[in-house]
């Protein structure tokens, strides 16, 4: 590419300024000449939507195996009191495992998304939670509840409240059982969505770091 003062020609067009012999790869936009051998456009693509499903699925892939792994580990260590009549710590342990799993899932979604805002991390974390709950419900209803522990059992109990046919059980007792199951399910769902949302927000702030952003901005000046 050559240049000289006076009128210049780009692709056969005369433009006031300098004369440039444009190669086949030079692109003319308005009064600007973009030469790929010299210039490099750097920018973020315009938003068409706020949801990036790739990071959401990545978060789900992290959350579900993590939950299953923690369930198996805690069961193998004998932390569940399932052999004791009236044991209750299995539900708490399973709930804590769910919190950890959904937090890591939200963290993965937030950290791997191209949108780095706090609201974006929050949204992607909540979507990981939503897909995770649907997946757990599907596995539980298909007979895979044993792999998911008490969390899946609670979800199954709530789903079967309206369809159960148990004429030999006192209706008041059945209603109390359903109320208890719904209460625990509400608590579990509320805590896990909070964990996933928090993970998404923190993940969105993990990368790039402030120093990386400042370095990129300085390089573009």
C-alpha positions, 0 to 999 in steps of 0.5 A: 500500500502506497500513499501520497498527498492530494486526492487519493483513490480507494478501489477506483474512487477519489477521496480527498486526502492521500493516494492509496493503492488498495489491495483486494483485502482493503475495505472502504467504509465511509471515509475510513480505509481498513487494511487487515494487514495493518489494522485489527478491529477489536470489540464486543459483538452487539447483544441480541439476547441476554442468555448464553445457553452454552454457559448455562449448560456448562453450569448444569453439567458441573452441578448435577455430577457434583451433587451426585458425587457429594451424595455418594461420598457422604453416604460412603462415609456413613454420615447419613443416619438412614439405618436409625429409626427417625434419623433426620441428618440425611436430609440436612446433608443432602441439602448442603450437598445441593447448595454446594453443587448449585453454587459451583454450577452458577459459578461455572455459568457466570465465569464462562459467559461472555457477558460479565455484568452482575445482572448477567451472572445472576440470570445465568445462575438462576437458569442453571438452577431452573434446569437443574431442578427440572433434571432432578424432578425428571430423574426422580419421577423416572425412578432415579430418586435413589441416586439423588437422595432425600432431595429427590424424595421430597420433590417426588412426595410433593409431585405425588400429593395430588395423585396418591390414592391411599384410602386407609390413611387419615386425610388429616395425617396425609395433609400434614405430611404433604404440608411438611414435604412442601415446607421442606421443598420450599426451603430447599428450593429457596436456598438452592436458587440463592446459592446458584444466583450467588455463584453466578454473580461471583463467577461473572466477576472472576474473569477478566480481572480489573488489571486485565480490563485496564491492560486491554483498554490501555492497549486500545488507546 
